[in-house]
């Protein structure tokens, strides 16, 4: 018997994240066995030294893809946030950055009919049961990767991929405002924290930086362990309020990636992690997202779209600190630790009527870095 089974895979940078992309038929059918194989591929220790993970939440991401059985979609995509040293994979949310690599992956794997110069790939995300349309630039039958579209947090440029999220409201909870209110109070060791919990493409709990003694322009390495603990405690309280876990302390293990926690503050001047200046006039507000109990080094796509939509919903924490510019424009500009990010959203809201999200889109780039075989112990497959 072979010691290892080989699994055809590709490593793709999607947006500001990186993950292993695998066709579903390459993996075991049993979900529990499949998870053990995936964990083995990434490496199960804190350094992920024995696998393909990079010991960073942004590089410990997984995409499982197959042709979709739905008439409304071409591709089915399941996202997994692979825990680093936890032995757990969180399937409770979507990742828009990894999503940006799914369309090009489908084109290059021959899973969709290709048209040039753009191929429209209808992606069914199983985590949220929503359809996203990816407009993938194509040249000579392959997904185009070279271009001059730039996103902060990624060196160089790339070909622009537009992601258009359909029926984005209530993606996980079934409601735009899962608690029924635009503002709530969450109780933690710091006291009562004002929050807005909104579900657009993914559930997010928003707090103002000043509520937890932050300026809002902190960089990832500047948060203390005490501050990280407090922020996770608040996220755990939000997870409990949403019914994701029985008690806040369970969230870190059972649902570490959802809900997301995003800290917002009014537009202000600050320095990025690379020492570049972000000018107040070029952003509508500042955002800092938490990812797997650490600050996101850039900004998430799904959480970012939720943030952009929330900025247009009166009575939310995000709307309170957003510039007037964003209220009158489709483009919302968020300042994050590595620069800025733009979202294209349109919200229709009238008194007494549930808000309607008419558009929720964002542009990303992606690049196939490597393809070949990943190796997992054969004993995982055959139970020996």
Residue pairs with C-beta under 8 A, 6 or more apart in sequence:
1 378
1 382
1 384
2 378
3 377
3 378
4 375
4 376
4 377
4 378
5 375
5 376
5 377
5 378
5 380
5 381
6 373
6 374
6 375
7 22
7 26
7 27
7 37
7 41
7 373
7 374
7 375
7 376
8 22
8 23
8 26
8 371
8 372
8 373
9 20
9 21
9 22
9 26
9 41
9 371
9 372
9 373
9 374
10 20
10 21
10 22
10 105
10 368
10 369
10 370
10 371
11 18
11 19
11 20
11 21
11 52
11 368
11 369
11 370
11 371
12 18
12 19
12 21
12 63
12 101
12 104
12 105
12 366
12 367
12 368
12 369
13 101
13 154
13 366
13 367
13 369
14 63
14 95
14 97
14 98
14 99
14 100
14 101
14 102
14 364
14 366
15 96
15 97
15 98
15 100
15 101
15 151
15 154
15 301
15 364
15 365
15 366
16 58
16 97
16 151
16 153
16 154
16 297
16 298
16 299
16 338
17 58
17 59
17 61
17 95
17 97
17 98
18 54
18 58
18 59
18 61
18 369
19 59
19 61
19 62
19 63
19 95
19 98
19 101
20 41
20 42
20 52
20 61
20 62
20 63
20 374
21 63
21 65
21 101
21 102
21 105
22 62
22 63
22 64
22 65
22 374
23 64
23 65
23 66
23 109
24 64
24 65
24 66
24 76
24 78
25 66
27 34
27 37
27 38
27 64
28 34
28 37
28 380
28 381
33 380
33 381
35 89
36 380
37 376
37 380
37 381
38 62
38 80
38 82
38 89
39 82
39 87
39 89
40 51
40 376
40 377
40 380
41 51
41 52
41 374
41 376
42 48
42 51
42 52
42 53
42 60
42 62
42 82
43 49
43 50
43 51
43 52
43 53
44 50
44 51
44 85
44 87
45 85
46 55
46 84
46 85
47 55
48 54
48 55
48 60
48 84
48 85
49 55
52 374
53 59
53 60
53 82
53 84
54 60
55 84
56 84
57 81
57 84
57 291
57 292
57 294
57 296
58 97
58 291
58 296
58 297
58 298
60 81
60 82
60 83
60 84
60 292
61 79
61 80
61 81
61 82
61 95
61 97
61 98
62 79
62 80
62 81
62 82
62 89
62 98
63 77
63 78
63 79
63 80
63 98
63 101
63 102
63 105
64 77
64 78
64 80
65 75
65 76
65 77
65 78
65 102
65 105
65 106
65 109
65 111
66 75
66 76
67 74
67 75
67 76
67 111
68 74
68 75
68 76
68 122
68 124
69 76
70 76
70 124
72 122
72 124
72 131
73 122
73 123
73 124
73 131
74 106
74 111
74 112
74 121
74 122
74 123
75 102
75 103
75 106
75 111
75 112
75 121
75 122
75 123
75 124
76 123
76 124
76 126
77 99
77 102
77 123
77 124
77 125
77 126
78 91
78 125
78 126
78 127
79 91
79 93
79 94
79 95
79 98
79 99
79 125
79 127
80 89
80 90
80 91
81 89
81 90
81 91
81 93
81 95
81 256
81 257
81 292
82 89
83 89
83 90
83 256
83 292
84 292
86 253
86 256
88 253
88 256
90 255
90 256
90 257
90 258
91 127
92 127
92 172
92 244
92 255
92 257
92 258
93 127
93 128
93 172
93 202
93 203
93 257
93 258
93 260
93 302
94 125
94 127
94 128
94 130
94 171
94 201
94 202
94 302
95 300
95 301
95 302
96 163
96 201
96 300
96 301
96 302
96 304
96 305
96 362
96 364
97 300
97 301
97 364
99 123
99 125
99 132
99 134
99 163
99 301
99 302
100 134
100 161
100 163
100 301
100 364
100 365
100 366
101 366
101 368
102 121
102 123
102 134
103 119
103 121
103 123
103 134
103 135
103 136
103 143
103 161
103 366
104 136
104 143
104 145
104 161
104 366
104 368
105 143
105 368
106 112
106 121
106 123
107 114
107 119
107 121
107 136
107 138
107 142
107 143
108 142
108 143
108 368
112 119
112 121
113 119
114 138
114 141
115 138
116 138
116 139
116 141
117 137
117 138
117 139
118 135
118 136
118 137
118 138
119 135
119 136
119 138
119 143
120 133
120 134
120 135
120 136
121 133
121 134
121 136
122 131
122 132
122 133
123 131
123 132
123 133
123 134
124 130
124 131
125 131
125 132
127 172
128 171
128 172
128 201
128 202
129 171
130 165
130 166
130 167
130 168
130 171
130 201
131 166
131 167
132 163
132 164
132 165
132 166
133 163
133 164
133 166
134 161
134 162
134 163
134 164
135 161
135 162
135 163
135 164
136 143
136 144
136 161
137 143
137 144
137 147
137 159
137 160
137 161
138 144
143 159
143 366
143 368
144 159
145 158
145 159
145 365
145 366
145 367
145 368
146 157
146 158
146 159
147 157
147 158
147 159
147 160
147 365
148 157
149 157
149 158
149 159
149 160
149 363
149 365
150 156
150 157
150 158
151 158
151 341
151 363
151 364
151 365
152 272
152 298
152 336
152 338
152 339
152 340
152 341
153 297
153 298
153 299
153 336
153 338
153 339
154 365
157 365
158 365
158 366
158 367
159 365
160 363
160 364
160 365
161 363
161 364
161 365
161 366
162 361
162 362
162 363
163 301
163 361
163 362
163 363
163 364
164 359
164 360
164 361
165 201
165 305
165 360
165 361
168 200
168 201
168 305
168 309
168 357
168 360
169 175
169 176
169 199
169 200
169 355
169 357
170 176
170 178
170 199
171 199
171 200
171 201
171 202
171 203
171 302
172 199
172 202
172 203
172 258
173 199
173 203
173 242
174 199
175 199
176 198
176 199
176 200
176 354
176 355
176 357
177 197
177 198
177 199
178 197
178 198
178 199
178 203
178 242
179 197
179 241
179 242
182 196
182 313
182 314
182 315
182 316
183 194
183 195
183 196
183 315
183 316
183 317
184 194
184 195
184 196
184 197
184 241
185 192
185 193
185 194
185 195
186 192
186 193
186 195
186 205
186 234
186 237
186 238
186 241
187 193
187 237
188 230
188 233
188 234
188 237
188 248
189 230
189 233
190 212
190 230
190 233
190 234
193 207
193 211
193 212
193 234
193 237
194 207
194 208
194 211
194 317
195 205
195 206
195 207
195 234
195 238
195 317
196 205
196 206
196 310
196 315
196 316
196 317
196 318
197 203
197 204
197 205
197 206
197 238
197 241
197 242
197 259
198 204
198 206
198 306
198 309
198 310
198 313
198 316
198 318
199 306
200 305
200 306
200 309
200 310
200 357
200 360
201 301
201 302
201 303
201 305
201 306
201 360
202 258
202 259
202 260
202 302
202 303
202 306
203 242
203 258
203 259
203 260
203 306
204 259
204 260
204 261
204 262
204 303
204 306
204 307
204 310
205 234
205 235
205 238
205 259
205 260
205 261
205 262
206 262
206 263
206 264
206 307
206 310
206 316
206 317
206 318
207 234
207 261
207 262
207 263
207 264
207 317
208 216
208 263
208 264
208 265
208 317
208 320
208 321
209 215
209 216
209 263
209 264
209 265
209 286
209 288
210 216
210 265
212 227
212 230
212 231
212 234
212 263
214 227
214 263
214 265
214 288
215 265
215 268
216 263
216 264
216 265
216 266
216 268
216 286
216 288
217 265
217 268
217 270
217 286
217 335
218 288
218 295
219 272
219 273
219 295
219 337
220 273
220 294
220 295
220 296
220 297
220 337
223 231
223 295
228 293
228 294
231 261
231 263
231 290
232 251
232 252
232 261
232 290
232 293
233 248
234 261
235 251
235 259
235 260
235 261
235 290
236 245
236 247
236 248
236 249
236 250
236 251
236 252
237 248
238 259
238 261
239 245
239 248
239 250
239 251
239 255
239 258
239 259
240 246
240 247
240 248
240 251
242 259
244 251
244 254
244 255
244 258
244 259
245 251
245 254
245 255
252 293
256 292
256 293
257 291
257 292
260 289
260 290
260 291
260 300
260 302
260 303
260 306
261 289
261 290
262 287
262 288
262 289
262 290
262 303
262 306
262 307
263 287
263 288
263 289
263 290
264 285
264 286
264 287
264 288
264 307
264 317
264 318
264 321
265 285
265 286
265 321
266 285
266 286
266 321
266 323
267 280
267 281
267 283
267 284
267 285
267 286
267 323
267 335
268 280
268 286
269 277
269 278
269 279
269 280
270 277
270 278
270 286
270 335
271 277
271 278
272 278
272 337
272 338
272 339
273 297
273 337
273 338
274 338
276 339
278 335
278 339
278 340
282 333
282 335
282 340
283 323
283 333
283 334
283 335
283 340
284 311
284 322
284 323
284 325
284 326
284 332
284 333
284 334
285 311
285 318
285 321
285 322
285 323
285 326
285 334
285 335
286 334
286 335
286 336
287 299
287 304
287 307
287 334
287 335
287 336
288 295
288 296
288 336
288 337
289 295
289 296
289 299
289 300
289 303
289 304
289 336
290 296
291 300
295 337
296 336
296 337
297 337
297 338
298 336
298 337
298 338
298 339
298 341
299 334
299 336
299 337
299 338
299 341
301 362
301 364
304 334
304 341
304 343
304 362
305 343
305 345
305 360
305 361
305 362
307 318
307 332
307 334
307 343
308 326
308 332
308 334
308 343
308 345
308 360
309 345
309 347
309 357
309 360
310 316
310 317
310 318
310 319
311 318
311 319
311 322
311 326
311 332
312 319
312 322
312 326
312 327
312 332
312 345
312 347
312 349
313 319
313 347
313 349
313 355
314 349
322 332
326 332
326 333
330 344
330 345
330 346
330 359
331 342
331 343
331 344
332 342
332 343
332 344
332 345
333 340
333 341
333 342
334 340
334 341
334 342
334 343
341 362
342 362
342 363
343 360
343 361
343 362
344 359
344 360
344 361
344 362
344 363
345 357
345 359
345 360
345 361
346 357
346 358
346 359
347 355
347 356
347 357
347 358
348 355
348 356
348 358
349 355
349 356
378 384
